Amino acid sequence: MYLRTRRALILGALTAALLVTGASQAAAVTGAPTAKRPPVTTAKSPLGPILVDAKGRTVYVFMADSPGTSTCTGQCLDYWPAVVAPAKLPAPASGVTGKLGSITRDDGTRQLTINGWPLYTYAGDTKAGMTSGQGSSGSGAKWWVVSPAGKKITKS
């Protein structure tokens, strides 16, 4: 009985250690911005050079927003997640010429901006490099991919 209990404890400790290791590795793989990793970088696409988030997902602006103000709330955020800004913005990545900043959303989260415009990704872009949200009219206004200069790209 003692031997079974000891084995169970050892197996439990090993399982916990593996879970903790896996969780820390998963956190490192998520691509979340850090002080060392810029929150956005550039990528090549059929639309030309574009901004992508730390995971390589295409970044969009919403034409219902205005510089410094996000109007995408509630269910809109399910489809168009806000790009989260790190507590301290690092230097922009090479090639990003627009001015990065942040706003504080109503829920208290910090959202990354470029030239004042709030930035989002699109849930329909299931892998890096996709631009399937380009020109969408979801949530009442157009969504456009963003250039490294922070300008909307309106071609399809």
Disulfide bonds with the S-S distance in Angstrom:
Cys72-Cys76 1.95
